[in-house]
């Protein structure tokens, strides 16, 4: 989430430099979010499964 916020701050400062630079940064932020959003979804689902198994004391330990 920090990188998304940082991207918008950089986009603001780049908008002062010119149109082509702003368009390039905007496209870069969109590509970054395109790859980042599925990773965040996988992270949330993994966290849910690990928390559920940890709460049920269902560890992968052979005893």
C-alpha positions as a printed Julia matrix, in Angstrom:
63×3 Matrix{Float64}:
  0.0     0.0     0.0
  2.93    2.27    0.62
  4.03    1.95   -3.02
  0.58    2.92   -4.28
  0.59    6.06   -2.13
  4.14    6.85   -3.16
  3.14    6.44   -6.8
  0.44    9.07   -6.47
  2.83   11.48   -4.79
  5.35   10.96   -7.6
  2.58   11.43  -10.15
  1.75   14.81   -8.62
  5.36   15.99   -8.81
  5.76   14.61  -12.32
  2.66   16.49  -13.46
  4.65   19.67  -12.96
  7.27   18.47  -15.48
  5.11   17.99  -18.55
  2.48   15.99  -20.35
  4.59   13.12  -21.69
  6.24   12.47  -18.35
  2.85   12.46  -16.62
  1.44   10.0   -19.16
  4.45    7.73  -18.72
  4.13    7.71  -14.95
  0.38    7.15  -15.17
  0.89    4.13  -17.43
  3.57    2.78  -15.09
  1.27    3.06  -12.08
 -1.47    1.21  -13.97
  0.88   -1.64  -14.89
  2.09   -1.8   -11.3
 -1.46   -2.07   -9.99
 -2.3    -4.66  -12.63
  0.31   -6.99  -11.16
 -0.02   -5.88   -7.53
 -3.76   -6.4    -7.06
 -3.75  -10.18   -7.75
 -0.8   -10.55   -5.38
 -2.73   -8.72   -2.66
 -5.7   -11.04   -3.25
 -3.51  -14.13   -2.9
 -1.98  -12.65    0.24
 -5.4   -12.11    1.82
 -6.59  -15.62    0.98
 -3.38  -17.19    2.32
 -3.69  -15.18    5.52
 -7.26  -16.44    5.97
 -6.3   -20.09    5.5
 -3.28  -19.86    7.79
 -5.29  -18.09   10.48
 -8.07  -20.68   10.29
 -5.65  -23.6    10.62
 -3.67  -21.87   13.36
 -6.85  -21.23   15.34
 -7.89  -24.87   14.98
 -4.4   -25.98   16.09
 -4.08  -27.84   12.79
 -0.34  -27.7    12.18
  1.59  -29.67    9.58
  3.72  -31.53   12.12
  4.19  -35.27   11.86
  4.14  -36.77   15.33
